[in-house]
Amino acid sequence: MKPILVHVQHLFGSGHVRRICALADALADHGFRVVLVSGGLAHPEPSRPSISLVELPSVGAGNGLGDLVDTQGNPVDESLWRQRADLVRKTVLETGPGLIITEGYPFARRRFARELTALIRTAKQDLATPATVACSVRDIIQPKSRTDREDEIVRILNEQYDYIFIHGEADFVPLDVSFPKMGNIRSRIVYTGYVDAGPPIKRPAEKCPGDILVSAGGGIAGRRIYETSIRAASLSPDGSGWTWRILVGNAIGETDFSTWRRMAPENATVERNRPDFRQLLAECGVSVSQIGYNTAVDLVLSGTRGIVIPYEADGEKEQMIRASSLERLNHVRVLREADLDTETLTDAVARLMKSKAEPVPPFSPDGTERFLREVDKLCRPQG
């Protein structure tokens, strides 16, 4: 079989990299050879012998998402873009993939269109047998503020892409909610279901109802959640038995981390993110977190209800859409970041602990298996 080439570009947050790496691992375990092309400041480590990593000259986000910089923090120049595009073309020609998967693009990563166009053009025009091209996209994208941008995405998909793998459920949150022009797309659309990118979870016989677990992923956008939770721990009702465990991501420096540990009252523990996070989540009574893709999967799998504080900076709407959908099914309670303070957080936790509303299962996270079945149809001889 021909290899599968996967392109991923890290800029902000790690959820999409975790998801695409989980899919790459599954492809490798299923007998495929995978070429993982990565262009971020930090590259994923291949975990299977049949996964080859191609590191493009690194590009990352500078001050916010608006700037792109190299490893020295300098703006990306023409020479670096040319080097990346040349290496992408070289990789396609040397590996001869049968299937190419671009993570996010063209729904996202617009500024990388040059190298991705080069990748697809080479795969379609310069290989003896043109490769099939697919987009891998999460359940919800950031809605576009301009219709011409939506039209551009539709044009790229219709001209260059054969498939779109949507890692969500049409019955839960169809991509149309965040991209209204799905009906104009001619590429084949496949909903794979949600992808579980984490270790197994063993649900306990009983949860610890007074345990509150606070997390914010890598922490780059979690500072306010951490600080508010530490202060809220001091306001726990007398006799409640509430205990707070606040897991701090590595994007937070040691100075702030040490300060927060000193601030924490006796009923709060402040520590770094732990590898057993998902098991802690399954055992706690209430989770406090943002609500990215992987967090949503974690909450549903763990059976733990959460107070979710959607990331809404810079006009972001993705997490709010996901949060509202889960709230309708009694899985979470939404607390807007603009309303977040010690009193509102304490009140939200108390209300959720008292709630008797039963959550309705929103989806089954079997997206990896369903994705593999679709890739099998594309890449293995049928009959």
ChimeraX attribute file (.defattr): number of C-alpha atoms within 10 A of each C-alpha:
attribute: neighborCount
match mode: 1-to-1
recipient: residues
	/A:1	11
	/A:2	15
	/A:3	20
	/A:4	25
	/A:5	25
	/A:6	24
	/A:7	22
	/A:8	23
	/A:9	24
	/A:10	22
	/A:11	20
	/A:12	15
	/A:13	14
	/A:14	13
	/A:15	18
	/A:16	23
	/A:17	20
	/A:18	17
	/A:19	24
	/A:20	23
	/A:21	21
	/A:22	18
	/A:23	21
	/A:24	26
	/A:25	22
	/A:26	17
	/A:27	23
	/A:28	20
	/A:29	14
	/A:30	11
	/A:31	11
	/A:32	21
	/A:33	22
	/A:34	26
	/A:35	24
	/A:36	24
	/A:37	22
	/A:38	22
	/A:39	22
	/A:40	22
	/A:41	18
	/A:42	15
	/A:43	19
	/A:44	17
	/A:45	11
	/A:46	16
	/A:47	13
	/A:48	15
	/A:49	11
	/A:50	18
	/A:51	23
	/A:52	16
	/A:53	16
	/A:54	16
	/A:55	18
	/A:56	21
	/A:57	18
	/A:58	20
	/A:59	27
	/A:60	22
	/A:61	18
	/A:62	16
	/A:63	10
	/A:64	10
	/A:65	11
	/A:66	7
	/A:67	13
	/A:68	18
	/A:69	17
	/A:70	18
	/A:71	14
	/A:72	9
	/A:73	14
	/A:74	12
	/A:75	16
	/A:76	17
	/A:77	11
	/A:78	8
	/A:79	8
	/A:80	16
	/A:81	16
	/A:82	14
	/A:83	13
	/A:84	22
	/A:85	21
	/A:86	15
	/A:87	19
	/A:88	23
	/A:89	20
	/A:90	14
	/A:91	18
	/A:92	22
	/A:93	16
	/A:94	9
	/A:95	15
	/A:96	22
	/A:97	25
	/A:98	20
	/A:99	20
	/A:100	24
	/A:101	23
	/A:102	24
	/A:103	24
	/A:104	20
	/A:105	23
	/A:106	24
	/A:107	23
	/A:108	14
	/A:109	16
	/A:110	13
	/A:111	11
	/A:112	17
	/A:113	15
	/A:114	13
	/A:115	19
	/A:116	21
	/A:117	17
	/A:118	18
	/A:119	24
	/A:120	24
	/A:121	16
	/A:122	20
	/A:123	24
	/A:124	16
	/A:125	11
	/A:126	15
	/A:127	17
	/A:128	10
	/A:129	12
	/A:130	17
	/A:131	24
	/A:132	20
	/A:133	23
	/A:134	24
	/A:135	23
	/A:136	25
	/A:137	24
	/A:138	22
	/A:139	25
	/A:140	23
	/A:141	20
	/A:142	15
	/A:143	17
	/A:144	14
	/A:145	9
	/A:146	8
	/A:147	11
	/A:148	10
	/A:149	13
	/A:150	18
	/A:151	14
	/A:152	13
	/A:153	19
	/A:154	21
	/A:155	16
	/A:156	16
	/A:157	24
	/A:158	16
	/A:159	11
	/A:160	16
	/A:161	23
	/A:162	16
	/A:163	19
	/A:164	22
	/A:165	22
	/A:166	24
	/A:167	26
	/A:168	25
	/A:169	20
	/A:170	17
	/A:171	9
	/A:172	15
	/A:173	18
	/A:174	17
	/A:175	21
	/A:176	15
	/A:177	15
	/A:178	18
	/A:179	17
	/A:180	14
	/A:181	15
	/A:182	16
	/A:183	9
	/A:184	12
	/A:185	18
	/A:186	16
	/A:187	19
	/A:188	13
	/A:189	15
	/A:190	18
	/A:191	22
	/A:192	26
	/A:193	24
	/A:194	26
	/A:195	25
	/A:196	23
	/A:197	22
	/A:198	15
	/A:199	12
	/A:200	11
	/A:201	17
	/A:202	12
	/A:203	17
	/A:204	12
	/A:205	6
	/A:206	10
	/A:207	17
	/A:208	15
	/A:209	14
	/A:210	17
	/A:211	21
	/A:212	24
	/A:213	25
	/A:214	24
	/A:215	24
	/A:216	24
	/A:217	23
	/A:218	18
	/A:219	20
	/A:220	14
	/A:221	18
	/A:222	20
	/A:223	15
	/A:224	13
	/A:225	23
	/A:226	24
	/A:227	17
	/A:228	17
	/A:229	26
	/A:230	24
	/A:231	20
	/A:232	21
	/A:233	23
	/A:234	17
	/A:235	16
	/A:236	20
	/A:237	11
	/A:238	7
	/A:239	6
	/A:240	9
	/A:241	12
	/A:242	20
	/A:243	21
	/A:244	28
	/A:245	21
	/A:246	26
	/A:247	21
	/A:248	25
	/A:249	22
	/A:250	14
	/A:251	13
	/A:252	16
	/A:253	11
	/A:254	10
	/A:255	8
	/A:256	12
	/A:257	18
	/A:258	12
	/A:259	10
	/A:260	20
	/A:261	15
	/A:262	10
	/A:263	15
	/A:264	20
	/A:265	18
	/A:266	10
	/A:267	15
	/A:268	23
	/A:269	17
	/A:270	21
	/A:271	15
	/A:272	14
	/A:273	17
	/A:274	12
	/A:275	10
	/A:276	10
	/A:277	17
	/A:278	20
	/A:279	18
	/A:280	21
	/A:281	27
	/A:282	26
	/A:283	24
	/A:284	24
	/A:285	24
	/A:286	26
	/A:287	24
	/A:288	26
	/A:289	22
	/A:290	27
	/A:291	28
	/A:292	24
	/A:293	22
	/A:294	19
	/A:295	19
	/A:296	23
	/A:297	20
	/A:298	24
	/A:299	19
	/A:300	22
	/A:301	21
	/A:302	21
	/A:303	18
	/A:304	20
	/A:305	25
	/A:306	31
	/A:307	24
	/A:308	28
	/A:309	26
	/A:310	23
	/A:311	20
	/A:312	14
	/A:313	9
	/A:314	8
	/A:315	10
	/A:316	14
	/A:317	19
	/A:318	20
	/A:319	22
	/A:320	21
	/A:321	19
	/A:322	19
	/A:323	24
	/A:324	17
	/A:325	16
	/A:326	26
	/A:327	19
	/A:328	13
	/A:329	15
	/A:330	20
	/A:331	27
	/A:332	27
	/A:333	22
	/A:334	19
	/A:335	20
	/A:336	15
	/A:337	16
	/A:338	8
	/A:339	11
	/A:340	16
	/A:341	17
	/A:342	20
	/A:343	14
	/A:344	15
	/A:345	23
	/A:346	20
	/A:347	14
	/A:348	18
	/A:349	22
	/A:350	17
	/A:351	12
	/A:352	19
	/A:353	15
	/A:354	8
	/A:355	10
	/A:356	9
	/A:357	10
	/A:358	10
	/A:359	17
	/A:360	13
	/A:361	14
	/A:362	18
	/A:363	18
	/A:364	15
	/A:365	21
	/A:366	14
	/A:367	22
	/A:368	22
	/A:369	17
	/A:370	18
	/A:371	22
	/A:372	16
	/A:373	12
	/A:374	14
	/A:375	16
	/A:376	15
	/A:377	10
	/A:378	13
	/A:379	16
	/A:380	11
	/A:381	8
	/A:382	7
	/A:383	3
